[in-house]
C-alpha cells in the first residue's frame, strides 16, 4: 500500500537492491498452442525430486513479481485469446526493456524511485490470470454482494468520511490482504516461499509475512474430517492439503466472512481480491460469505517452474466459480525483507484527524466549500 506508511516505503526501497535480480528471473516455459484461444491442461509429465520422506519436493523461493504485469481480467483487445500473438509479445518485451533502461538510469543517478518498487518483467505470453470462465472475466457479483460492495468503505473508496477504524479495510490496518487475494501478484513484495516437513507444507508470503501452515492428509475425505466448526474463521481460512499424484491440492474453508459496509470492526472481511492486483475491481470492498472456499493446485512442470491454480467459489458473492492460473518461477536469489506495517503506521489516525478537521472547517464555513 504505497500511500500508507513511511516505514513500508523504507522497507520497499531497501528491497530494491534485489529487484533487478528478482524481476529478471525467467518466466516459466509455457507451451503456447497454435490456437491462441485454447488453454491447455496443466502438464503432469515432469517428475519432481522427492523429499526425504517421499513427497514431491516443492521447496524453494517462488516470487511472482515476474507476472505482476498480468491483469486478473482479460483486456478487451485480446478478445477470446489466452495468449499473445508474436507481435504483441514482442511489443510487451520491448516495453519491459524500456522500463529496465529507466530503472538503470535511476541507479546511475543514485536515486531509487518508484520504478524499482513496482517493476516486473514482460510476464510471458499470457493475456491475463483468469482462465475460467473462458472469457477471461471474473463472474458478476450477485445483487446482494453488489450492494455490499457499493456501500463498502476503505481508504480507497472516494468521498469517504473517516470517523473510525471501521472505515478502513484489513490491508489498511496491516491485518491481512484477504484470501485468496494474498496469493496474487501486487505492486511489490511478491515473494512466495515454500517449505515442507513430514505432514506439513508452509507457504510463506512476503507481504505482511503471512505464513500458511498447511497439514497434509491422505485425501479429501480425511481433510473434511478435520474441518473446524463453521463458527471458527481465520483471515487466511483453514487450509488442508493432500497429494494427487505429484500435484499438491489445498482446500481452504472457514475464511473470515463479512463485508466492508458494516460498522462493526470485527465483522469486516479481507476482500477476496485486492485492487493492488492489476485488473481487479477497485476499493477492496468485495464481501465474503460463510460459503466461501477455494481449491488450489500446485504442479511442478519443470525443475524451476510450478503452475499454480486456484478456484474460488462463493455463491452468495459471485454468480459462478472462477479459476486463475499463475506460473511460478524459481529464484533462489530472491530474499524477503522485513515488512514493517503496524510499526509506525500513523496514517489511520491521520486520516481520521484530517477528515474530522475537514468536517469542522466545512461547518465553520456554513458547509460552503
C-alpha positions as CSV (number, residue, x, y, z in Angstrom):
1,X,0.0,0.0,0.0
2,X,2.3,2.7,-1.3
3,X,0.3,5.5,0.1
4,X,0.3,4.4,3.6
5,X,3.4,4.4,5.8
6,X,6.9,5.8,5.7
7,X,8.0,2.6,7.3
8,X,6.7,0.5,4.5
9,X,8.2,2.9,2.0
10,X,11.6,2.5,3.5
11,X,11.2,-1.3,3.5
12,X,10.4,-1.3,-0.2
13,X,13.3,0.9,-1.1
14,X,15.6,-1.4,0.9
15,X,14.3,-4.3,-1.1
16,X,15.0,-2.5,-4.4
17,X,18.6,-3.7,-4.3
18,X,17.3,-7.2,-5.2
19,X,14.6,-6.0,-7.7
20,X,16.7,-6.4,-10.8
21,X,17.6,-9.9,-9.9
22,X,14.1,-10.8,-9.0
23,X,12.5,-9.2,-12.0
24,X,14.9,-10.7,-14.4
25,X,14.2,-14.3,-13.4
26,X,12.9,-16.2,-16.5
27,X,9.2,-16.8,-16.8
28,X,8.3,-20.5,-16.6
29,X,8.4,-22.1,-20.0
30,X,4.9,-22.1,-21.5
31,X,3.7,-24.3,-24.2
32,X,1.8,-21.8,-26.4
33,X,-0.7,-23.6,-28.6
34,X,-1.3,-22.8,-32.3
35,X,-4.8,-21.8,-31.4
36,X,-4.3,-18.9,-29.1
37,X,-7.9,-19.2,-27.7
38,X,-7.1,-22.6,-26.1
39,X,-5.7,-23.0,-22.6
40,X,-4.1,-26.5,-22.5
41,X,-4.4,-28.6,-19.3
42,X,-1.5,-28.4,-16.9
43,X,1.2,-30.9,-17.9
44,X,1.9,-33.6,-15.3
45,X,4.8,-35.2,-17.3
46,X,7.5,-33.8,-15.1
47,X,8.7,-36.0,-12.3
48,X,9.9,-33.8,-9.4
49,X,12.5,-34.8,-6.9
50,X,11.4,-36.2,-3.6
51,X,11.8,-35.1,0.0
52,X,13.5,-37.5,2.4
53,X,10.0,-38.6,3.5
54,X,8.9,-39.3,-0.1
55,X,6.7,-36.3,-1.0
56,X,7.2,-34.3,-4.3
57,X,9.7,-31.6,-3.4
58,X,8.2,-28.1,-3.9
59,X,10.6,-26.4,-1.6
60,X,12.2,-23.1,-2.7
61,X,11.7,-19.4,-3.4
62,X,9.0,-18.7,-6.0
63,X,8.5,-14.9,-6.3
64,X,5.7,-13.9,-8.6
65,X,6.8,-10.3,-9.4
66,X,7.7,-11.6,-12.9
67,X,4.0,-11.9,-13.7
68,X,2.8,-8.8,-11.8
69,X,2.0,-7.1,-15.1
70,X,-0.7,-9.6,-16.0
71,X,-4.2,-8.3,-15.2
72,X,-6.8,-10.5,-13.5
73,X,-9.5,-9.8,-16.1
74,X,-8.6,-10.1,-19.8
75,X,-8.4,-6.7,-21.5
76,X,-10.9,-6.3,-24.3
77,X,-8.3,-6.0,-27.1
78,X,-7.4,-9.7,-26.7
79,X,-10.9,-10.9,-27.4
80,X,-11.2,-14.6,-26.5
81,X,-7.4,-15.3,-26.5
82,X,-5.5,-16.7,-23.6
83,X,-2.2,-15.9,-25.4
84,X,-0.5,-13.0,-27.1
85,X,0.4,-13.1,-30.7
86,X,4.1,-12.9,-31.6
87,X,3.8,-9.2,-32.4
88,X,2.0,-8.5,-29.1
89,X,4.6,-10.4,-27.1
90,X,7.4,-8.5,-28.9
91,X,5.8,-5.2,-28.0
92,X,5.4,-6.3,-24.4
93,X,9.0,-7.3,-24.2
94,X,10.1,-4.0,-25.7
95,X,8.1,-2.1,-23.1
96,X,9.8,-4.1,-20.4
97,X,13.2,-3.3,-21.9
98,X,12.4,0.4,-21.8
99,X,11.4,0.1,-18.2
100,X,14.8,-1.6,-17.5
101,X,16.6,1.3,-19.0
102,X,14.6,3.7,-16.9
103,X,15.5,1.8,-13.8
104,X,19.1,1.7,-14.8
105,X,19.1,5.5,-15.1
106,X,17.8,5.7,-11.6
107,X,20.7,3.5,-10.4
108,X,23.3,5.6,-12.2
109,X,21.9,8.8,-10.7
110,X,21.9,7.4,-7.2
111,X,18.1,7.7,-6.9
112,X,16.0,4.6,-6.5
113,X,12.4,5.7,-7.1
114,X,9.1,4.1,-7.8
115,X,10.5,2.2,-10.8
116,X,12.3,-0.4,-8.9
117,X,9.5,-0.6,-6.3
118,X,6.9,-1.8,-8.8
119,X,8.9,-3.2,-11.6
120,X,8.2,-6.6,-13.3
121,X,9.4,-8.2,-16.5
122,X,7.4,-8.9,-19.6
123,X,5.3,-11.5,-17.8
124,X,5.3,-14.1,-20.6
125,X,2.7,-14.8,-23.3
126,X,-0.5,-14.9,-21.2
127,X,-3.1,-12.2,-21.7
128,X,-4.4,-12.4,-18.1
129,X,-4.7,-14.6,-15.0
130,X,-8.4,-15.7,-15.1
131,X,-8.7,-18.9,-17.2
132,X,-12.3,-19.8,-16.2
133,X,-14.8,-18.5,-17.2
134,X,-13.3,-18.9,-20.7
135,X,-14.0,-15.3,-21.5
136,X,-11.3,-14.3,-19.0
137,X,-13.6,-12.2,-16.9
138,X,-14.5,-12.6,-13.2
139,X,-18.1,-13.5,-12.9
140,X,-20.5,-10.7,-12.0
141,X,-21.4,-10.2,-8.3
142,X,-24.8,-11.3,-7.0
143,X,-27.2,-8.4,-6.4
144,X,-26.8,-8.6,-2.6
145,X,-23.0,-8.7,-2.9
146,X,-23.0,-5.8,-5.4
147,X,-25.0,-3.8,-2.9
148,X,-22.5,-4.5,-0.1
149,X,-19.6,-3.8,-2.5
150,X,-21.0,-0.5,-3.5
151,X,-21.7,0.5,0.1
152,X,-18.3,-0.6,1.4
153,X,-15.7,1.7,2.8
154,X,-11.9,1.7,2.8
155,X,-9.1,4.2,2.3
156,X,-9.5,3.5,-1.4
157,X,-13.2,4.5,-1.8
158,X,-13.9,8.0,-2.9
159,X,-15.6,10.7,-0.8
160,X,-15.2,8.6,2.4
161,X,-15.7,10.3,5.8
162,X,-13.1,8.7,8.1
163,X,-14.7,8.6,11.5
164,X,-13.2,5.4,13.0
165,X,-11.2,2.3,12.2
166,X,-14.4,0.7,10.7
167,X,-13.8,3.0,7.6
168,X,-10.5,1.1,6.8
169,X,-10.0,-2.3,5.2
170,X,-7.9,-5.1,6.7
171,X,-4.9,-4.2,4.5
172,X,-5.1,-0.5,5.6
173,X,-4.8,-1.8,9.1
174,X,-1.9,-4.2,8.4
175,X,-4.1,-7.2,9.4
176,X,-4.5,-9.1,6.1
177,X,-4.8,-8.7,2.4
178,X,-7.6,-11.2,2.4
179,X,-7.8,-14.7,0.9
180,X,-7.2,-15.7,-1.8
181,X,-6.1,-12.2,-2.6
182,X,-2.8,-12.8,-0.8
183,X,-1.8,-15.4,-3.4
184,X,-2.0,-12.9,-6.3
185,X,0.7,-10.5,-7.5
186,X,0.8,-7.0,-6.1
187,X,2.8,-3.8,-6.9
188,X,5.6,-5.0,-4.6
189,X,6.6,-7.6,-2.0
190,X,5.7,-10.6,-4.2
191,X,7.9,-13.1,-2.6
192,X,6.5,-16.7,-2.0
193,X,8.5,-19.3,-0.3
194,X,7.5,-23.0,0.1
195,X,8.8,-25.1,2.9
196,X,8.0,-28.7,3.7
197,X,8.3,-31.1,6.6
198,X,6.7,-34.5,7.2
199,X,3.0,-33.9,7.3
200,X,3.1,-30.2,6.5
201,X,3.6,-27.6,3.8
202,X,4.2,-24.0,4.7
203,X,3.6,-21.2,2.2
204,X,5.4,-18.0,3.4
205,X,4.3,-14.7,1.9
206,X,6.5,-11.6,1.9
207,X,3.6,-9.1,2.2
208,X,2.6,-8.8,5.8
209,X,4.6,-12.0,6.5
210,X,1.6,-14.3,6.3
211,X,2.6,-17.9,6.8
212,X,0.1,-20.6,5.8
213,X,0.8,-23.7,7.7
214,X,-1.0,-26.5,5.8
215,X,-1.3,-30.0,7.2
216,X,-1.1,-32.8,4.7
217,X,-3.6,-35.7,4.9
218,X,-4.4,-38.7,2.8
219,X,-7.2,-37.3,0.7
220,X,-10.2,-35.0,0.6
221,X,-12.3,-37.3,2.9
222,X,-9.5,-37.0,5.6
223,X,-9.5,-33.2,5.1
224,X,-13.2,-33.0,5.5
225,X,-12.9,-34.9,8.8
226,X,-10.6,-32.3,10.2
227,X,-12.6,-29.2,9.4
228,X,-13.2,-26.6,12.1
229,X,-16.7,-25.9,13.2
230,X,-18.4,-23.4,10.9
231,X,-18.3,-20.6,13.5
232,X,-14.5,-20.7,13.6
233,X,-12.9,-18.5,11.0
234,X,-9.4,-17.1,10.1
235,X,-8.2,-14.4,7.8
236,X,-6.5,-17.0,5.6
237,X,-9.1,-19.7,6.3
238,X,-8.3,-23.3,7.3
239,X,-6.2,-24.9,4.6
240,X,-5.7,-28.6,4.4
241,X,-3.8,-30.4,1.6
242,X,-3.3,-33.8,0.0
243,X,-1.4,-35.2,-2.9
244,X,-3.0,-36.2,-6.2
245,X,0.0,-37.8,-7.9
246,X,2.6,-35.1,-8.0
247,X,0.1,-32.3,-7.6
248,X,-0.5,-30.7,-4.2
249,X,-4.2,-30.0,-3.7
250,X,-5.1,-27.5,-1.0
251,X,-8.7,-26.9,0.0
252,X,-9.4,-23.8,2.1
253,X,-12.7,-23.2,4.1
254,X,-13.6,-21.1,7.2
255,X,-12.4,-17.9,5.5
256,X,-13.1,-14.8,7.5
257,X,-16.6,-13.7,6.4
258,X,-18.0,-10.2,6.4
259,X,-18.2,-7.1,4.4
260,X,-17.0,-3.5,4.2
261,X,-20.3,-1.8,4.7
262,X,-20.6,-2.9,8.3
263,X,-19.9,-0.5,11.3
264,X,-18.7,-3.5,13.3
265,X,-14.9,-3.6,13.1
266,X,-15.0,-7.3,13.9
267,X,-17.5,-8.1,11.2
268,X,-15.3,-6.8,8.4
269,X,-13.7,-9.3,6.0
270,X,-10.5,-9.2,4.0
271,X,-11.6,-8.8,0.4
272,X,-11.0,-12.0,-1.6
273,X,-9.5,-9.8,-4.3
274,X,-7.2,-6.8,-3.7
275,X,-7.2,-3.8,-6.0
276,X,-3.3,-3.8,-6.0
277,X,-3.5,-6.8,-8.4
278,X,-4.0,-5.4,-11.9
279,X,-7.4,-5.8,-13.4
280,X,-9.2,-6.3,-10.1
281,X,-12.3,-4.3,-9.2
282,X,-11.4,-1.2,-7.1
283,X,-11.9,-0.3,-3.5
284,X,-11.2,-3.7,-1.7
285,X,-14.8,-4.0,-0.7
286,X,-15.9,-7.3,-2.1
287,X,-17.7,-9.2,0.6
288,X,-17.0,-12.8,1.8
289,X,-19.8,-15.2,2.8
290,X,-19.6,-18.3,5.0
291,X,-19.9,-20.4,1.9
292,X,-16.5,-19.1,0.5
293,X,-14.0,-21.8,-0.3
294,X,-11.0,-22.3,-2.6
295,X,-9.2,-25.2,-4.1
296,X,-5.5,-24.7,-5.1
297,X,-3.4,-27.0,-7.2
298,X,0.4,-26.7,-7.3
299,X,2.1,-28.8,-10.0
300,X,5.8,-28.7,-10.9
301,X,6.1,-28.6,-14.7
302,X,9.9,-28.4,-14.6
303,X,12.8,-28.1,-12.1
304,X,12.2,-24.4,-11.8
305,X,8.5,-24.0,-12.6
306,X,5.3,-24.5,-10.8
307,X,1.8,-24.0,-12.2
308,X,-0.4,-22.6,-9.5
309,X,-4.2,-22.8,-10.0
310,X,-6.9,-21.6,-7.6
311,X,-10.6,-22.0,-8.0
312,X,-12.7,-19.8,-5.8
313,X,-16.3,-20.4,-5.0
314,X,-18.7,-18.2,-3.0
315,X,-22.3,-18.5,-4.3
316,X,-23.5,-15.6,-2.2
317,X,-21.0,-13.2,-3.7
318,X,-20.0,-14.4,-7.2
319,X,-22.6,-15.7,-9.7
320,X,-20.2,-18.5,-10.7
321,X,-16.9,-20.0,-9.5
322,X,-13.8,-18.7,-11.1
323,X,-10.3,-20.0,-11.7
324,X,-6.9,-18.2,-12.0
325,X,-3.7,-19.8,-13.2
326,X,-0.3,-18.4,-12.4
327,X,3.2,-19.5,-13.4
328,X,5.6,-19.6,-10.6
329,X,9.3,-19.4,-11.4
330,X,12.1,-20.4,-9.0
331,X,14.5,-17.7,-8.0
332,X,16.7,-18.8,-5.1
333,X,18.5,-15.4,-5.1
334,X,15.3,-13.6,-4.0
335,X,15.2,-12.7,-0.3
336,X,12.4,-11.4,1.9
337,X,12.9,-8.1,3.7
338,X,11.1,-7.0,6.8
339,X,7.6,-5.9,6.2
340,X,7.1,-3.3,9.0
341,X,3.5,-2.3,8.8
342,X,1.9,-1.9,12.2
343,X,5.1,-0.2,13.4
344,X,4.9,3.5,12.7
345,X,1.5,3.2,10.9
346,X,0.2,6.6,11.9
347,X,-1.9,7.0,8.8
348,X,-5.1,5.5,10.2
349,X,-5.1,8.2,12.9
350,X,-4.0,10.9,10.4
351,X,-6.9,10.0,8.0
352,X,-9.4,10.3,10.9
353,X,-8.0,13.5,12.3
354,X,-7.8,15.2,8.8
355,X,-11.3,14.0,7.9
356,X,-12.8,15.3,11.2
357,X,-10.9,18.6,10.8
358,X,-12.4,18.9,7.3
359,X,-15.9,18.4,8.6
360,X,-15.3,21.0,11.3
361,X,-13.9,23.5,8.8
362,X,-16.8,23.0,6.5
363,X,-19.2,23.6,9.3
364,X,-17.5,26.8,10.2
365,X,-17.9,27.9,6.6
366,X,-21.5,27.1,6.7
367,X,-21.0,24.0,4.6
368,X,-19.8,26.0,1.6
369,X,-16.5,24.9,0.0
